[in-house]
Amino acid sequence: MRYRSKINLGLKMARQRKPSSPQEELAQLEERRQELIAQLRSDAENTLKQALDDFNKLDLGVAYELRARDRVREKGRVQKRVVAKKGSSAGNPDRLCPICGFATIPPHDGRAHRSQSPKRPFSAGELTERGMNAAS
């Protein structure tokens, strides 16, 4: 069956008209490339679905299914989803520090006061030492 498919593909290529310019030839090649990629993807997907169905029919107590991932294709690369890390150090920049009572640039929160034994607002010298300024 694959042999017949290859013959049909060859006939299709032979029927296409000759390109008049290199740009036109590149456009035809890109179109052909996209067709082949789509055909390969569907063939692989069908084969995989059939294999999963056969495996699931064995009833081994585990069932598998084929699902698409949330990925975005950009400039030929597959990009993974961006997920925030658990316990991220990025706090809310609009929120006031509960100890200082004011916001700073760059923002900080109560975690910045860990090293202080009695917790107190930062002085102007401590803010400049830490590279922060009081936000207006």
Long-range contacts (C-beta under 8 A, 24 or more apart in sequence): 97-121, 102-134, 102-135, 103-134, 103-135, 104-132, 104-133, 104-134, 104-135, 105-132, 105-133, 105-134, 105-135, 106-131, 106-132, 108-132
